[in-house]
Amino acid sequence: MTNGSELQKQLTERVRFYRELGIYDFYRREDAESTSALEQLAASSTRSAEEPQLPVLPMTSDEQMTPEQALRVIREDLGDCTRCPLHKQGRKQIVFGVGNPRADIMFIGEGPGADEDQQGEPFVGRAGQLLNNMISAMGIRREDVYIANVVKCRPPANRTPEREECDTCSPFLLRQIAVVKPKIIVALGAVAAKTLLGVNDAMVNLRGRLYVFKNTRLAVTYHPAYLLRDPRQKKEAWKDLQMVMKYLGMPMRQSAPS
């Protein structure tokens, strides 16, 4: 049986884990024993006066559920989100994510467009059709991967999401990543790459290599919407996808997505 000191240590480590993910919205199950442990943790904290107060620790965490259950909980926690200005700038609905909750590959874009806002699913417009072709060219199906965006509400006129909007919404994305546990993430476009990697650099410098990200790997390629505007870059995007395929040990294909 876990003693009080060991339980306190475990709780402290769990808080640190969630803070590293950028998670600050927590729920808890009412339970006399767990509530006592939380009170003990709060009372014995040695944080400095300048450090922000830690949130209440969840007693039922995402990682203790099936991926399907955990993703539903994240969506419930997101609710009818009003955390950033996008909720009052014309969005019709929140676009959460779609695909295999146990996917090896997770594609992450920047935000929903008009079609996505209408249908409630990421990448269903013209850019989504091109992404489907890219996935198909890899020899897999859309249903085999998980697809999400950095922000889950459509920015007005499809503008680039602002830093505040990305910072506010990305903790939910990080929770999705932690649940799906992909072997590799493909960041589609500069916004996704810069937000996840925490860097400010040009796409030409970000592409072409695999990054260590949390407990997985991350590759950067062009956003399908950009490829629609400049089809000449499709060959470069295909090189990025081949790098992903090679890392996963997938059969290499010569045909590039059209």
PyMOL commands that set and color helices and strands:
alter all, ss='L'
color gray80, all
select helices_A, chain A and resi 4-20+32-43+62-64+67-78+85-88+114-119+126-137+142-144+156-158+163-180+190-197+203-206+224-229+231-248
alter helices_A, ss='H'
color red, helices_A
select strands_A, chain A and resi 97-99+105-109+146-149+184-188+211-213+216-221
alter strands_A, ss='S'
color yellow, strands_A
deselect
rebuild
show_as cartoon
